[in-house]
Amino acid sequence: MDEIEVKLRTSYTLFNMGSRTSGKAKGPKQKQQAEQEGGDFMATLARDIMSTNLITLTEKATIEEALKILINARVTGVPIVSGDTGKMLGVLSEFDIIKQVGSKTSANPKLFKKPVRYSKKPRYIHTDTPLSEIINLFVEHKYRRLPVVDEHEKLVGVITRRDLMRVFFYRARLP
């Protein structure tokens, strides 16, 4: 069983049985009552749906290192964290690299040894951010990903559009 299948099975279990934060599965009566109230689905928190297998770069990453990570990991962006503290510093996207490399008239190999420029004022959420707020942020700002930080602003996870699709899909399969 590969990692994706395991994660999907975990997600299905999570949304079939209730929030991980509750610590116990909900019975049919509680599940039906929560659905009628509309609270169970939107009571989901960032910590319940975030991905924790993180691909990150530090603030000292070069363009070459960033390209290798983005291409090999097949991702469109990565969080930038402090190499010392793990604190969230920014987000690097494909657009940031295109802007930095594309502004040059030639692709000199020395260019790729320069530090990569990234967005230094990223929007992030905390582990206790409710799903309704997460969805609003994705829709309002057209985000592709939202980093999740703890109370010390240390990166602990990320929520992507795909994570939201997983929530919607498994939620729709509930009896």
Secondary structure, DSSP 8 states (H G I E B T S, - for coil): --HHHHHHHHHHHHHHH--GGG-S---HHHHHHHHHHTHHHHT-BHHHH-B-S---EETT-BHHHHHHHHHHHT-SEEEEE-TTT-BEEEEEEHHHHHHHHHTSSS--GGGGGSB---BSS---EETT-BHHHHHHHHHHH--SEEEEE-TT-BEEEEEEHHHHHHHHHHHHT--
